[in-house]
Amino acid sequence: ANVDVWHANTRGGYSFFDPSQSKYNLRRRIETDAEGRYRFRSIMPAGYACPPNGATQKLLDALGRHGHRPAHIHFFVTAPNYRKLTTQINFEG
């Protein structure tokens, strides 16, 4: 299987969207071993808020919801003959 991992930096910014970061900063594709195991090391990402004047925040405002996201790491897991798994791990704080 392949595990795609990505997350924000310590200021809540993602590569591709934050011009101060290199193109694939804090993004990696990891091939698992024969038993599906993998590991990686990274930094603790920061949580962040939606852009205050963006469409997402406007929708959340209309719904009476906030746009703050906890610190988290995203994962896509893919393997031949299996459905793609999309998930994330959230951190307290």
C-alpha positions, -999 to 999 in steps of 0.1 A, spaced: 0 0 0 10 36 -3 3 61 24 2 98 14 8 120 45 6 158 47 0 185 72 4 222 80 35 238 93 39 254 128 20 285 116 -9 265 102 2 269 65 3 243 38 28 240 10 12 248 -24 -8 276 -6 20 292 15 46 308 -8 72 307 20 73 269 18 89 246 -8 64 228 -31 63 195 -12 71 206 23 56 184 49 42 160 23 53 125 17 43 92 0 54 62 20 53 26 7 44 2 34 63 -31 40 48 -65 31 27 -65 63 13 -30 58 35 -12 83 50 22 79 64 50 100 74 86 96 88 115 116 77 151 113 69 182 133 37 189 153 15 209 130 -5 239 142 -42 243 140 -56 271 119 -87 291 110 -104 294 76 -96 327 58 -120 352 74 -134 366 42 -134 333 22 -164 314 9 -159 286 35 -160 310 64 -191 328 50 -209 294 48 -199 285 83 -210 320 96 -244 314 80 -246 280 98 -235 296 131 -203 275 131 -167 285 136 -139 279 111 -112 268 134 -94 234 127 -74 216 154 -39 205 146 -41 175 124 -24 152 99 -40 140 67 -37 105 52 -47 89 19 -41 51 19 -42 33 -15 -35 -3 -26 -44 -23 -57 -79 -39 -55 -89 -19 -24 -110 13 -20 -90 45 -11 -91 55 25 -91 92 34 -87 100 71 -69 123 95 -56 123 131 -66 154 152 -45 165 182 -58 182 213 -47 217 221 
